[in-house]
Amino acid sequence: MKILLKQTKDVIYLLLTIVAAAIILYACNSSSGSSGYQMPPPPALPVITVNIMPATTYQEFSASLEGSRVIEIRPQIDGYMEKIFVDEGAHVKKGQPLFQINSHTYLAQLNNAQASLAAAKANLANAQINVSKLTPLVQNNVISDVQLKTAQAAYDAAAASVSQAGAVVRNAQINLGYTLIKAPVDGYFGRIPFKTGSLVGTTTSEPLTVISEIKKVYAYFSLSENDFFQFKDQYAGNTLEEKIKQMPPVDLILADNSIYPEKGKVEIVSGQFSNTMGSISFRAAFENKDGLLRSGNTGRVRIPHELTSSILIPQEATTELQDKVLVFVLGDSNKVASKPITIAGRSGNYYLVKEGLSPGQKIVYSGVDRLQDGAVIQPQFISMDSLLKTKSL
């Protein structure tokens, strides 16, 4: 029994020895492996130096376009539309016939008025004969002057009738002239809601068409109160008129985002703010010699603002966290730290920094979305000049 117990203890001791040796061997192997492990090198990221340079910022405002003259064509008489000479959208010249209203009624009125005028002139001639006949008889005391005065009164009445009949003729001629409607200006013909045979007149609510004179086109846009106060501070002058004269030429961005080739000029400002919209209206004029712009077009007026010195940084150098815009500034030992900045505006692919950066500071240009505060990088310095050559303002 004692021999069996001793053998059991020996086996247990041997097992414990083997386990201990295995643990020591594993620890040694682990220590040897960890001593050969190397940390990965810091990431190589491009870095730029913040500088002050001139720049141009832009403000864009939605605009609606209208011709310099937009004229509604309305009938001055009542009648049936007899003929339409011009198709919708056509270009017309001043004095060109547009519509013909049935003229039979007005031609008959003119003929009747001319007949009445002829009768009045005949009565006037007869009255003149009577006066001429009685005048020497009165002078020779053959008859009393009462008869001459009566003849003279008849003559005056006949003359008045001639004037009245002449006025009726002129009015009939005017009405007859209204049956042929001509273009008052050069421009483009609008939509025609009435067709041949339609009854039109002075009480018709809708115009026959609209003619737009578009040699010059106005772009109407609005500024909010805040934008308006900034506008007043940007330009020199004591009055709004003087400030508007100091404004540079503006661009018109069309609906397809192309830029209209002609520059425009802001000419006028509304006299008051809109009570409902809280905005004030401006108007910019654009020459339209080729007729590319039409009334009813939409676009955006882009107003440039020249800055002589500003801090510019590429948009790629920023990241957003909630409502803040951040950049990573390179510090000692190549460590980076995030810093919030205030954006004053945009110029192409660049931000204009109002607050948060100073000239000479170095910021990470790209890869900022993978960085954290305190991270170490290998800076790869890029000059701002070379960057501007590849990514212009």
Buried (B, 14 or more C-beta within 10 A) or exposed (E): EEEEEEEEEEEEEEEEEEEEEEEEEEEEEEEEEEEEEEEEEEEEBBBBBBBBBEBBBBBBBEBBBBBBBBBEBBBEBBBBBBEBBBEEEEBBEEEBBBBBBBBEBBBEBBEEBBEBBEEBBEBBEEBBEBBEEBBEBBEEEEEEBEBBEEBBEBBEEBBEBBEEBBEBBEEBBEBBBBBBBBBBBBBBBBEBEBEEEEEBEEEBEEBBBBBBBBBBBBBBBBBBEEBBEEBEEBBEEEEBEEBBBEBEEBBBBBEEEEEBEBBBBBBBBBEEBEEEEEBBBBBBBBBBEEEBBBBEBEBBBBBBBEBEEBBBBBEBBBBEEEEBBBBBBBEEEBBBBBBEBEBBBBBBEBBBBEEBBEEEBBBBBBBBEEBEEEBEBEBEEBEBEEBBEEEEB
